[in-house]
């Protein structure tokens, strides 16, 4: 009989006194009545970061000569269907598995800004996660990669509105449950590669269901971020930083989570496994190094390290592509705990 996650224990008590205080709500309504049409369009652009378009599967393991891979069909613990790949290690399946997830608005293959709109509206660069899977399989790791809900080819949930981890943790838990119930994967050493939204989601899953992750050897955690840091940075770049109350108000109306609810900080102390964090030090799209350092400091791990990507402020171009270009540090970290 398959192991079952107890959903009754999944919804922990909120650490927030209220979702949106009366004072902030009143200020947001006042701002809504006074804001210009052009500034409101910018505010809604910020809100819609949490209702992303879907990236496409623009590459597969075949593009890099990986063999014997197959499509797999998973589900979140609430039943949302998830599409993924299982890619065995080069030369044949090994006893080491990396569960690989992705950032928003990406999918398991990466991001396609180089293909033009709508993708280039975010950034006109390609992000290639498949080459990263190639690095892993070449190094002797099997890879289980999947599209998080509302992304790629996976199912929809919450009308397409992301919780930047507050909803998507259910997928991390469901995928780990799949591994634990699989006749071969359940016997493997397991590591996590969990980035940005996927990292936030992983922290939440570990916090809510630590029993599922007790046997995980380590986690690589690139680009995890607090949405307040994202919204403060983006609103400043667009000249609408005075409207953060209105942003939260519109997030609430959209059926989403408030920016202070969408953070890895709350769950980070419950992450006890060894962690290798990667951050862009001067990231123009967030508030680094402060936000990344705070998350790192809050981690409950005794063994943890952080790598700052320097001499760039490009989150998409240089942050998410770091492992693809420079696999050495990531592979050394994994080898330390997986061998």
N, C-alpha and C positions, 0 to 999 in steps of 0.2 A: 504493500500500500504506500502511495506517495506521501512524503512528508507534507504536512499542511501548515501554512502560516496562519496564526491566529489573528484575524483582522480586528477582532475586538480590542486588541492591545496596541493597534497600530496608530491610533489617533491620540497622541500625547497631549497633555494640557498645554495651552498656549502660554508663552512667556510674556505676551503683550497684554496690557491692561484693557485695551480696546483696539478694534481694528482701525478706526479713524475717529479721533476725538471730536467732540462737538465743536470745539474752536477751529480745528483744521477743516472740518466739513463746512462750517459757515464761511471760512476764508475761501475755500475752493469754489463754493457757489458764487461768492462775490467776484472771484477772478473769472469764472465762467461768464458772468454777465458783462464784464468789462473788457475781456481780452479781444484783441484784433483778430480778424479772420486768418491772417497769415501766421500769427503766433499760435493760434489754436491748432492750425494744421501741423505745426511743429510739435506741439504737445501730443497730438494724436499719433504722430509718427513715433514718438517715444513710447507711448502706450502700446503701439502695435509691434514693438520689439518682442512683446510677449505673446503675439499672435502671428507667428512667422509663416512665410510661404514655405513650401517644401523644396528642399534641395533634391537633386536627382542623383541616381546611381550612374555617375559618369565614367567610372572605371570599375573593373572587377579584378579579382586575383589573377585572372588570365593575362592582364596587361603586363604583369611582372613575372610571368612564367611560373606562378605557383600552381601546383598540381593537386589533384584528388580532393579539391575543396567542394563543398556542397552548400546549397541553400538549406537553412533551418528555419523552423517556424516555432516561435516561442510565445509566451504571453506574460503580461504583468500579473501580479497576484490578484488583481481585480478582474482579470480576464481579457484585457485589451490585447489584441493580437500584435505580435512583434515579428518583423522579418529580419533575418540575419544570415551570416555565413559561418561555417565551420571550416577552418583552414588548418590542415595538419602540418607539422614541422617538416622542413625540407628533409627528404630522405626517408620519411615515414613518421607516423604518429609517435610522439614522445610521451613522457610522464609529466609534462609541465604545460599548464594552460594559462593563457592570459585572456581575461574577459575585457574586451575593448569597447568603450562607448565614445560618444561624441558631444560636441558643443551645439548650441543654437546659433544659427538656423541650419545647421549642417546635417549630414547623414553619415552613414558608416564609410562612404567613399570619400567624404570631405566636403568641399565647397567649390562652386563653379562660377565665381565672379568673372573669370576670363571668357565666359560664354556670353556676356552681355546681360541685359535686363531679363528678369527682375533681380538676378543675383548681384549684378554690378552696382545696384543701388546701395548695397551694403559696402562692398569694396570690390574693385575690379581685379581681384587676384584669385588664383587657384590655390586651394588647400588640398593636399593629397595625403589622405590617411592610408591609402592602399600601399604606398611605398613603406609606410611605417610598419604595416603588417608583414611586408616582405622582410624588413629588418628582423622582426621577431621570429618569423619562421626560419630564416637563414641561421638564426642563433639557437635553434633547437626548441622553440616554443610553438605549441599549438595555439591557435587564435580563435576565439568565439567573439565575433563582432555583431552588433545589432543596431537597428534604428530605434531610437526612443520614440514613444508615442507622439503623434502629431508631426513626425519627421520622416523623411524618406518614404519607404513603402509600408511603414507600420500603421496601425489603426489610429483612429481619432478618439479624442477624449476631451471633455470640458469645453465643447464647442471650439476646439482648436487653440484654446488659451493655455499657455505654458505657466507652470508655477516655478520655473527655474529650480527644480528640485523638490518643491513642496507637493507636487503631484507625481513627478517622474520617478521618485524613489521606488514606487510600486513596480516599475520595470526592472530596476536593479535587483530587487528582492525576488521577482519572478524568474529572472535569468539565473540567479544563483540557485534557486530551488530546482530549476531544470538541470543544472549541472549536478547537484547533489543526488538527483534521482536517476541520472543517466548511468547505464551499466559500465561505461568506460571512463567518462569524464569525472565521475565521482571518485575515482581512484587516483586522480592526478593531483599534483601540487598546483595550487591556484594563486595567481596574482591578478591585480586589477590595474587597468589603465583607464582612468576616469577623468575626463577633462571638462573644464568650464561647467556648463549646466549639468553635464554627465557626472562631474566631480561633486557638485553640490548635491545631486541626487544620490550619489553613492554614500556621502556622509550621512544624509538623512536615513537611508536604508540601514546603515550600520547602527545608527542611534536608535532607530525604532525596533530593529530586529537583530540585535547583536549575535544571537544564537546562530544565525545563518552565516556569519562571517568569521566565526571563531577560528576556522581552519585556514583562513587566507594568510599567505605568507607575507605579503607586502602590497603597497599601492603606489603607482606613479600618478601624480595629481597635478597635471598642468592647468594653469589658467583659471582656477576656481576664483569666483568673484562675487562680491555683494552687489545687488542691484542698486542700492543707494549710491554706491561708488560709480556705477555705470551711468545712472541718471544724473548725478551731479556733474560728471564729466561731459556727457552729451548735451545737457541743457545749457551748460556754460559755453560750449562750442557753438551752439545755435542761438545764444542770446535770450534764452527763456528760463534761466535758473530761478527766477522769482516765482515760477509756477509749479513748484514741486508738490504743493498741496493739491493742485488741480490734477497733476499726473496721477497721484494716488487715488483721487476721487474717480477719475476715468478708469483706472485699473479695477477699482471696486465695481463700477458699473458694468465693466466687461466680463465680470465673473472671475477675475484673477485675484492675485495676491498683492498686498501692498509691498512697497520696495523694501521696507525693513523686515518683512516676513520672508523675503527671498534672499537669504544670506546663508553662507556656510558656517558662520560664526556660532550659531546656536548648537549645531550638531558636532562641530569640530572636537570638543573635549571628549566625546564618546568614541572617537577614532583612535584606537590603541596600537594598531599594526604599524610597522615601519613604513614611512612615507617619504617619497622624493617629490617635492613640489617644484614646479617650473613657473616662472612669472617674467613678464616684460617689465623691467624696472621703471622705465619712463613711459609706460603705456598711456597713449593719449586718450584712450577710450574708457579709462577708469581712474582711480585715485591711488595709483602705486607710487612709491613702494609701500605706502601706509596700509592699504587694504590687504594686499598680499601678505605683508609681514604680520598683521593682526591675525589673519587666519592661521598662518604658520605657528605663531606663538600659542594660539588656543588649542592646537592639536594635542590630544592626549597621549600621543606616541612618545615613548622614551627614545626611540631611534628615528630621527627625522633630519632631513637636510633640504635646503632650498637652493635652487640655481636661478640667479638673476640673469636674464638675457639683456645685454647692454648694447649701447650705441645704436639704438633704434627706438621708435615709439609706436611701431606698427604691430598691433595685436594680431590681425589676421595674417599678414604676409610673413612675419618673423616669429610670432608666438606659436601659432598652431603648426607651423611647418618646421619647428625647431628639431623635433625628433627625426623627421624625415631627412634633414640635412646633416644632423650631428647625432647619430645614434649611440655614440660611445658611452656617455654618462648614464643614459637610461638602461642600456644593456648591462653595464657594470653593476648598477644598483640591483636589477633583477637577478643577475647571476649570484650576487652576494647572498640573497635570501632564498633562492629557488634551487640551488645546487647542494 
